[in-house]
Amino acid sequence: MTRLPAAIVTLNDEHRYMNLLIETLDEHVENIDTAGTGDYFLMQDIVRYLHDYPDKVHHPTEDLMFDKLVRRDPGSDKKVARLKRDHDRLSKQTARLLELLEIAANARSPKAADDVRSASSTYIGSLKRHMRVEESDLFPSAVRCLTHMDWNSIEANLEANQDPLFGGEVGRDYRALYEFFSDRANTLSQRLTSSGFLQLDGLIVSAEALEAGVGEMWNMLQGHSEALISESRETVQKTFDGRDLFDVFLLQARYAGFLGKKILEVSSDTASISFKTLKGLASPLIKGTQ
């Protein structure tokens, strides 16, 4: 497999970060109540970051890459021109959304909230479409056409600008936003781990209630419980080992998938060992999969 240029890896990572932020923004916009009250300070932090870093570093870096692509592949000029116009429009949209959020934070009115909803919906839709085109079309073209010297220049531009939220050091203006995501990741980790052990309690109670002839059932449950405990401990340890926020969310999502899969495996193994024996004891298992 061909190794992707470091700049492409970084730009793709930044797209994932932006997706995380706009999904969070959308969630909080949806939570604005009928009186127009919502967490406008958090929404302002999100949009301010999107205006300060993606608009001023990420998109200009892409523009640099696209300019080099046009020189290597003149046929890409129309697509590049369209995406560069998108960058200008997105920058204006974030600036306008910041203004509307400021108004809404002061007015706390239904009209101001509606303006925020409309502007954020337009911006989120535009940014998602824009990133899809880049990732499916222009990024692959750049990987095919650009030279090692081209990539060195692009990567130098990225290295000269530290990401103030997802980089190695969190900027002072984004500490509250960083803490919001850290707290959310911590809460998710605790909830998933707690859920995992509650599932284990139900399974072990079932196993202890089984009659003497089902030692195989006990061994099966014990094996699954050991795997779950190991995975839970590893997830908690990795959550607090200093990795960046997006990796923490990916870690939690992976653990949630593991937990669901493990419960299904237990249910399947249980049925195959002895349906008859489990008939009166299936309630904890069934509840555990809901």
C-alpha positions in Angstrom: 0.0 0.0 0.0 1.3 3.5 -1.0 2.1 5.7 2.0 0.1 8.9 1.9 2.0 12.2 2.1 2.1 13.6 5.6 0.2 16.7 4.5 -2.7 14.6 3.2 -2.9 12.7 6.4 -3.0 15.9 8.4 -5.6 17.5 6.2 -7.8 14.4 6.4 -7.4 14.4 10.2 -8.4 18.0 10.3 -11.5 17.1 8.3 -12.4 14.6 11.0 -11.9 17.3 13.7 -14.1 19.7 11.8 -16.8 17.0 11.5 -16.7 16.4 15.2 -17.1 20.2 15.8 -19.9 20.8 13.4 -21.8 17.7 14.7 -21.4 19.2 18.2 -22.5 22.6 17.0 -25.6 21.0 15.3 -26.4 19.2 18.5 -26.3 22.4 20.6 -28.3 24.4 18.0 -31.0 21.7 18.2 -31.0 22.1 22.0 -31.9 25.8 21.9 -35.3 26.0 23.6 -38.4 27.8 22.3 -37.5 30.9 24.3 -34.2 31.2 22.4 -32.0 30.1 25.3 -29.0 27.8 24.6 -25.3 27.3 25.3 -24.2 30.1 23.1 -20.8 30.5 24.6 -19.9 26.9 23.6 -21.3 27.4 20.2 -19.3 30.6 19.8 -16.1 28.8 20.9 -16.7 26.1 18.2 -17.4 28.6 15.4 -14.5 30.9 16.5 -12.2 27.9 16.2 -13.6 27.0 12.8 -13.0 30.6 11.7 -9.6 31.0 13.3 -7.9 27.8 12.3 -9.6 26.0 9.4 -10.4 29.3 7.6 -7.0 30.8 8.2 -4.7 27.8 8.1 -6.4 24.6 6.8 -8.2 26.1 3.8 -5.2 28.3 2.7 -3.0 25.1 2.9 -5.5 23.3 0.7 -5.4 26.3 -1.7 -1.6 26.0 -1.9 -2.0 22.3 -2.7 -4.6 23.0 -5.3 -2.5 25.7 -7.0 0.3 23.1 -7.3 -2.2 20.6 -8.6 -3.3 22.9 -11.4 0.3 23.3 -12.5 0.8 19.6 -12.6 -2.7 18.8 -14.0 -4.2 21.8 -15.8 -7.4 19.9 -16.4 -8.3 20.3 -12.7 -8.5 24.1 -12.9 -12.3 24.3 -12.9 -12.7 22.0 -9.9 -10.0 23.9 -8.0 -11.5 27.2 -8.8 -14.9 26.0 -7.4 -13.3 24.7 -4.2 -11.3 27.9 -3.7 -14.6 29.9 -4.0 -16.0 27.6 -1.4 -13.2 28.5 0.9 -14.0 32.2 0.6 -17.7 31.5 1.1 -17.2 29.3 4.1 -15.0 32.0 5.8 -17.8 34.5 5.3 -20.3 32.1 6.7 -18.3 31.4 9.9 -17.9 35.2 10.4 -21.6 35.8 9.9 -22.5 32.9 12.2 -20.3 34.3 14.9 -22.1 37.6 14.6 -25.5 35.9 14.9 -24.4 33.9 17.9 -23.3 37.1 19.6 -26.7 38.6 18.9 -28.5 35.5 20.2 -26.4 35.3 23.3 -27.4 38.9 24.2 -31.0 38.8 23.0 -32.0 35.3 24.1 -35.0 35.6 21.7 -36.8 33.1 19.4 -36.0 35.3 16.4 -32.3 35.4 17.1 -32.3 31.7 17.7 -34.0 31.1 14.4 -31.3 33.1 12.6 -28.7 31.0 14.3 -30.5 27.8 13.3 -30.8 28.9 9.6 -27.2 30.1 9.3 -25.7 27.1 11.1 -27.7 24.6 8.9 -26.5 26.3 5.8 -22.9 26.4 7.0 -22.8 22.8 8.2 -24.3 21.5 4.9 -21.9 23.5 2.8 -18.8 22.4 4.8 -19.8 18.7 4.7 -20.4 18.8 0.9 -17.1 20.7 0.4 -15.1 18.2 2.4 -16.6 15.2 0.6 -15.6 16.6 -2.8 -12.1 17.3 -1.6 -11.6 13.8 -0.1 -13.2 11.9 -3.0 -11.7 13.9 -5.9 -9.1 16.6 -5.3 -7.0 14.9 -2.5 -6.5 11.7 -4.6 -5.6 13.8 -7.6 -3.0 15.6 -5.6 -1.5 12.3 -4.3 -1.2 11.2 -7.9 0.2 14.3 -9.4 2.3 16.3 -6.9 6.0 15.9 -6.4 8.1 15.4 -3.3 9.1 19.0 -3.5 5.5 20.1 -3.7 4.6 18.2 -0.6 7.6 19.6 1.3 6.3 23.1 0.7 2.7 22.2 1.7 3.9 20.4 4.9 6.1 23.4 5.8 2.9 25.6 5.8 1.1 23.2 8.1 4.1 22.9 10.5 4.4 26.7 10.8 0.9 27.0 12.3 0.0 25.1 15.5 -3.6 23.9 15.8 -4.8 25.7 19.0 -7.3 22.9 19.9 -6.2 19.6 18.5 -2.5 20.3 18.4 0.2 19.5 21.0 -0.7 22.6 23.2 -4.1 23.9 23.8 -4.5 27.7 23.2 -5.8 29.8 26.0 -8.9 30.8 24.1 -9.9 27.2 23.6 -9.3 25.7 27.0 -13.1 25.7 27.8 -13.8 23.9 24.5 -11.0 21.4 25.1 -12.4 20.7 28.6 -15.9 20.2 27.2 -14.7 17.5 24.9 -12.4 16.0 27.6 -15.4 15.8 30.1 -17.6 14.3 27.4 -15.0 11.6 26.6 -14.5 10.9 30.3 -18.3 10.6 30.9 -18.7 8.3 27.9 -15.8 6.1 29.1 -17.3 5.8 32.6 -20.7 5.0 31.3 -19.6 2.4 28.8 -17.3 0.7 31.4 -20.1 0.7 34.0 -22.5 -0.7 31.4 -20.0 -3.4 30.6 -19.7 -4.5 34.3 -23.5 -4.4 34.7 -23.8 -6.8 31.8 -21.2 -9.0 33.5 -23.2 -9.0 36.8 -26.3 -10.2 35.0 -24.4 -12.9 33.1 -22.6 -14.2 36.2 -25.9 -14.4 38.2 -27.3 -16.5 35.4 -24.3 -18.7 35.4 -24.4 -19.3 39.2 -28.0 -20.3 38.9 -27.3 -23.0 36.4 -27.4 -26.6 37.5 -24.3 -28.8 37.9 -24.5 -30.3 34.4 -23.6 -27.0 32.6 -19.9 -26.5 33.5 -19.4 -25.6 29.8 -21.7 -22.7 30.2 -19.8 -21.3 33.2 -16.5 -21.6 31.3 -18.0 -19.8 28.3 -19.2 -16.9 30.5 -16.0 -16.7 32.4 -14.0 -16.4 29.1 -16.2 -13.6 27.8 -16.1 -11.8 31.2 -12.3 -11.9 31.2 -12.2 -10.4 27.7 -14.6 -7.7 28.7 -12.7 -6.8 31.8 -9.4 -6.6 29.9 -10.9 -4.5 27.1 -12.6 -2.1 29.7 -9.3 -1.6 31.6 -7.4 -1.0 28.3 -10.0 1.5 27.1 -9.9 3.5 30.4 -6.1 3.5 30.4 -5.8 4.7 26.8 -8.5 7.4 27.4 -6.2 9.1 29.9 -2.8 8.6 28.3 -2.6 12.0 26.7 -3.9 11.2 23.2 -5.8 13.9 21.3 -9.6 14.3 21.6 -10.6 12.8 18.3 -8.6 9.6 19.0 -10.4 9.4 22.4 -13.8 9.5 20.7 -12.7 6.9 18.3 -11.5 4.8 21.2 -14.9 5.1 22.9 -16.7 4.2 19.7 -14.5 1.1 19.3 -15.3 0.0 22.8 -19.0 0.5 22.4 -18.8 -1.7 19.3 -16.8 -4.3 21.2 -19.3 -4.3 24.0 -22.3 -4.8 21.7 -20.5 -7.6 19.8 -19.5 -9.3 23.1 -23.1 -9.4 24.3 -24.3 -10.9 21.0 -21.5 -13.5 21.2 -22.6 -14.5 24.7 -26.2 -14.8 23.6 -25.3 -16.9 20.6 -22.9 -19.2 22.6 -25.5 -19.6 25.3 -28.2 -20.7 22.9 -25.9 -23.2 21.2 -24.8 -24.8 24.5 -28.1 -25.4 26.0 -31.4 -23.7 25.2 -33.3 -26.0 27.4 -31.2 -25.3 30.5 -31.3 -21.6 29.9 -35.0 -21.4 29.4 -35.8 -20.3 32.9 -32.6 -18.2 33.2 -32.6 -16.1 30.0 -34.1 -12.9 31.4 -30.8 -11.3 32.5 -29.2 -12.1 29.1 -32.1 -10.7 27.2 -32.2 -7.5 29.2 -28.5 -7.2 28.7 -28.9 -7.0 24.9 -31.6 -4.3 25.0 
